[in-house]
Structures are given as structure tokens and as C-alpha cells.
Amino acid sequence: MNALEVKGLHKEYKDFTLSDISFTIPKGYIMGYVGQNGSGKTTTLSLISHLIKADGGECVIDGLRYEEQPVAYKEAIGFVGDTDGFLPDFTGRDIRSICRDFYPTFREQEFNAYMEKWKLPEKKKIKEFSRGMRVKLMFAIALARDTRVLILDEATNGLDPVVRQEILEILQEYISDGEHSVLFSTHILSDLEQIADYIFFINNGKKIFCETKEDLQESWMLVKGGLDDLDARSRKYLVGIKESGVGFEAIVRSDDAAYLPQDCLLEKPLIDQIVVHMIQNLEGRL
């Protein structure tokens, strides 16, 4: 069974439309959900979480549908965003008490263990917590419940590299039993380079691609060359050309690399290089 199935998700706004978004995440996997600001990432995550109502489509989490089992569906989701919503004068002890009363599957001892592991003080007010401490507190809440899917909306924004690495290790541990999965929306694509199994790229409310990270990197090559190599024939195969005073950089489908001039340098691309050149290409069409 898949951890998350999204089928034909649609949302209509006056000046924006999210159209026919579909994907699945098998149990035990992490999907990176990427795109520019305003592309529809947060809208998608809010629809899956049922923070807003969809105009079409459906979402299924571990076989649960919101319309049939709303409490169980909500309980299966752990959400961590770039803002936490904690009241500033609350303490870790206050948060534990609220979660104990609010979440049916909240495990107090497990929450306490995370608090101790991450050195989160119980009596200190949340307003005195660092950004990294707040994020860890959100993870402690999510991981101490019987969640099936973690949904992250720019959760690692503003964190120093050490804390970000800790969070990535938490995510890998979360899926290690093969029963949990992660949907991770982020602009920090180097994080996805480390842990993502799938990459979904959305632009202007529409799916551009959804592939495994390995297939994506095998399908494309990073190309660098001199301006003399940018003839009409070469341009036909290049995607997202970025020119400078001395040369160019672009991506090319691996099957088309043989049609480029021999002087061009070909490299295996990083995920962020593929996405940046895809965005460059899409912006060039507008």
C-alpha cells in the first residue's frame, strides 16, 4: 500500500489555479516537492492536510480518506512548517499537556524522550527558543504521534547547517521501518540531494515532472561550452541556456548529448542544477 496517493487535485482561485496534481509516495520513501514561490507548493500541502477544501480530486493516506474517517486521516499526518504557531509564553511542559489532551495517539513518554534527546527545556518559554529548537519541538510533537506521513513546508528554512543535518537524519530514521513516508517542500535543494527518493517539480500550478531522483539525474546532463558552440543546431537540444561573457551552461537530455559539439563539457547534474535550468527554460517561454 502507498503511504500517500494524490489523484487529480484541483483548486481554483481568482488569479491562480492548481490543476490536476497527481502522485504517489510508497511507504518508506521521501518525495521532494519543488518549485518557485507561488508555484502551488503550499496550496498542495494545505489541500492534502485538509486545511483548505479542494475543488476536485482526492487524497488517500495509508488507505484513509478524509471524507470517511476525518479524525484518523488528520491523525495520520505530521506537519512541520516554517512557522510554528506556538504561543510565545508557553513552555515545553504546556505544549506536552495540550498535545496529550488534543491528539488521540499522542505518546507522552516518547515526546519526553525527544525533549531530552534534543535538549529542549521543559520550563523555558517558547519565545526564548532558537529557530532550531522550535523546529525540533514541532518534530517531537509529530514523531510522538501515530503519524504515517510527515508533510514539511520549508521546515529547514533559516536553520544552520548542523541543525539541518540533524533534521535530515531524523527524516531518514522516520522512514527506516518501511511504514512511514515524507513529503518535503523546500527551496534548499541540496537537502533533497541527500535524502529524496522522488522529485516532483511544480510550476504555475501544473506538474512539470515527477521522477525518481536517480532516473532524473540519468535523463539529463549538465552542459558547459563556449559561445561558439551555441549555434542553431545546438540550441535545439539545450534547455535553460544561461549565457555569460565567456560561455554558456545548460542541461540536455542524455539521449541528445551526442548531437552537441565535441568541445562541450558534459557532467552529471545535481538536482538543483536541473531545476534551475528548467525554471530558466520556462521563464524564457513567458
C-alpha positions in Angstrom: 0.0 0.0 0.0 1.2 3.5 -0.7 1.6 5.9 2.2 0.1 8.8 0.2 -1.9 8.9 -3.0 -2.9 12.2 -4.6 -5.3 12.0 -7.5 -6.3 14.9 -9.8 -6.1 17.5 -7.1 -7.6 20.8 -8.2 -8.1 24.2 -6.6 -9.4 27.4 -8.3 -8.6 30.9 -7.1 -9.3 34.2 -8.8 -5.8 34.6 -10.0 -4.3 31.1 -9.7 -5.3 27.5 -10.5 -3.8 24.3 -9.2 -4.6 21.8 -11.9 -4.7 18.0 -11.9 -1.9 17.3 -9.4 -1.3 13.5 -9.1 1.4 11.5 -7.5 2.0 8.6 -5.1 4.6 8.0 -2.4 5.3 4.4 -1.5 5.8 3.5 2.2 9.4 4.1 3.3 10.2 6.9 0.8 10.8 10.6 0.7 9.5 12.9 -2.1 10.9 16.4 -2.6 8.2 18.8 -3.8 9.9 21.8 -5.5 9.1 24.9 -7.5 9.3 28.7 -7.3 7.4 30.8 -4.8 3.8 31.0 -5.9 4.0 27.8 -7.9 1.4 25.9 -5.8 3.5 24.0 -3.3 1.9 25.3 -0.1 -1.5 25.1 -1.7 -0.9 21.4 -2.5 0.2 20.7 1.1 -2.7 22.5 2.5 -5.1 20.5 0.4 -3.6 17.2 1.4 -3.7 18.3 5.1 -7.3 19.5 4.6 -6.5 23.0 5.8 -8.4 24.2 2.7 -11.0 22.4 0.7 -10.2 21.1 -2.8 -12.4 21.8 -5.8 -11.6 18.4 -7.2 -9.5 15.3 -6.8 -8.8 13.2 -3.7 -6.0 12.3 -1.2 -5.6 8.9 0.5 -3.2 8.4 3.4 -2.4 4.8 4.3 -5.8 3.8 2.9 -7.6 6.5 4.8 -9.9 9.1 3.2 -10.8 12.3 5.0 -14.5 12.1 3.9 -14.8 8.6 5.6 -12.5 8.9 8.6 -11.6 12.6 9.2 -10.1 12.1 12.7 -7.9 9.1 11.7 -6.9 10.9 8.5 -5.8 14.0 10.3 -4.0 11.9 13.0 -2.0 10.2 10.2 -0.4 13.5 9.2 2.5 15.1 10.9 3.0 18.7 9.7 6.1 20.8 10.2 6.3 24.3 8.6 8.5 27.3 8.5 6.3 28.9 11.2 5.2 27.0 14.4 2.2 28.8 15.8 3.3 28.3 19.4 2.1 30.9 21.9 5.3 32.7 23.0 4.7 32.4 26.7 4.0 28.7 26.6 6.7 26.3 27.8 7.5 22.8 26.6 5.6 21.5 29.5 2.5 23.4 28.3 2.9 22.0 24.8 3.0 18.5 26.2 -0.1 19.0 28.2 -2.0 20.4 25.2 -0.9 17.6 22.9 -1.9 14.9 25.5 -5.4 16.3 25.5 -5.7 17.1 21.8 -4.1 14.2 19.9 -5.7 10.7 20.4 -2.4 8.8 19.7 0.0 11.2 21.5 2.6 9.2 23.4 3.8 11.3 26.3 6.9 9.2 27.2 8.1 9.3 23.6 7.6 13.1 23.5 9.7 13.3 26.7 12.4 11.2 25.2 12.7 13.5 22.2 12.7 16.6 24.5 15.6 15.0 26.5 17.5 13.8 23.4 17.4 17.2 21.7 18.0 19.1 25.0 14.7 21.0 24.8 14.0 22.6 28.2 10.5 22.0 29.7 10.3 25.2 31.7 11.7 27.7 29.3 9.3 29.9 27.4 8.9 29.2 23.6 9.8 32.8 22.9 13.3 32.1 24.2 13.8 29.1 21.9 16.0 29.4 18.9 14.6 28.6 15.4 16.3 25.2 15.5 14.8 24.4 18.9 11.3 25.4 17.7 11.6 23.1 14.7 12.8 20.2 16.9 9.8 20.8 19.2 7.5 20.5 16.2 9.2 17.3 15.2 8.9 16.0 18.7 5.1 16.5 18.5 4.8 14.8 15.2 7.0 11.9 16.0 5.3 11.2 19.3 2.0 10.5 17.5 0.9 7.7 15.3 1.6 9.5 12.0 2.0 7.8 8.7 3.2 10.8 6.6 5.3 13.8 7.5 4.5 16.9 5.5 7.2 19.5 5.6 6.7 23.0 4.2 10.1 24.8 4.2 10.8 23.3 7.6 14.5 23.7 7.3 14.5 27.4 6.3 16.7 29.5 8.5 18.4 26.6 10.2 22.2 26.5 10.4 23.9 23.6 8.6 24.4 21.5 11.7 20.7 21.6 12.7 19.6 21.0 9.1 21.8 17.9 9.0 20.2 16.7 12.3 16.7 17.2 10.7 17.7 15.2 7.6 18.9 12.3 9.9 15.5 12.5 11.7 13.7 12.1 8.4 15.8 9.1 7.4 15.2 7.5 10.8 11.4 8.1 10.5 11.1 6.1 7.2 13.6 3.4 8.2 10.9 0.9 9.2 9.3 1.0 5.8 6.0 2.1 7.1 6.3 5.9 7.1 6.9 8.4 4.3 7.8 12.1 3.9 6.6 14.9 1.5 9.2 17.6 1.7 8.7 21.0 0.1 11.9 23.1 0.2 14.0 25.6 -1.7 17.1 24.1 -0.2 17.6 21.5 -3.0 20.9 20.3 -1.6 18.9 18.7 1.3 16.9 16.8 -1.3 20.1 15.7 -3.0 21.0 13.8 0.2 17.7 12.1 1.2 15.0 12.3 -1.5 13.9 9.3 -3.5 11.4 11.2 -5.8 11.3 14.7 -7.1 8.1 16.4 -8.1 8.5 19.8 -9.9 5.5 22.1 -10.0 5.3 25.4 -11.9 2.4 27.8 -12.1 0.0 25.2 -10.5 0.9 22.5 -13.0 3.1 19.3 -12.8 6.3 19.6 -14.8 7.7 16.2 -13.9 7.7 13.6 -11.2 10.5 11.1 -11.3 12.9 9.1 -9.1 16.0 11.1 -8.3 18.2 8.5 -10.0 16.1 8.5 -13.2 16.1 12.3 -13.3 19.8 12.5 -13.0 20.3 9.8 -15.6 17.9 11.5 -18.0 19.8 14.8 -18.1 23.4 16.1 -18.5 24.8 19.4 -17.5 26.5 21.1 -20.5 29.1 23.8 -20.4 30.7 25.3 -23.5 32.0 28.3 -25.3 29.7 30.8 -27.1 31.0 29.4 -30.4 29.2 26.2 -29.6 25.8 27.9 -29.4 24.8 27.5 -33.0 21.2 27.0 -34.1 21.6 23.2 -34.2 22.9 23.1 -30.6 20.2 25.4 -29.2 17.6 23.0 -30.4 18.7 20.4 -27.8 19.7 22.7 -24.9 17.3 23.5 -22.1 17.6 26.6 -19.9 20.6 28.2 -21.5 22.4 30.7 -19.3 25.0 32.7 -21.2 27.9 34.7 -19.8 30.7 36.7 -21.4 32.8 33.6 -21.9 30.4 30.7 -22.4 27.2 29.1 -21.5 25.7 26.5 -19.2 22.5 24.4 -19.8 21.1 20.9 -19.5 20.5 18.5 -22.3 18.7 15.1 -22.4 21.2 12.3 -22.1 20.0 10.8 -25.4 20.6 14.1 -27.2 24.1 14.8 -25.8 25.7 13.1 -28.8 24.3 15.9 -31.1 26.3 18.6 -29.3 29.8 19.8 -30.4 32.6 17.7 -29.1 34.2 20.6 -27.3 31.3 20.8 -24.9 31.9 19.6 -21.3 29.3 17.2 -20.1 28.7 16.4 -16.4 26.2 14.6 -14.2 23.9 17.3 -12.9 22.8 18.0 -9.3 19.1 18.2 -8.7 19.3 22.0 -8.1 21.0 22.4 -11.5 18.3 20.5 -13.3 15.5 22.5 -11.5 17.2 25.9 -12.1 17.7 25.3 -15.8 14.1 24.0 -16.1 12.9 27.2 -14.4 15.1 29.3 -16.8 13.6 27.5 -19.7 10.0 28.0 -18.5 10.6 31.7 -17.8 12.0 32.1 -21.3 8.7 31.0 -22.8 6.7 33.6 -20.9 
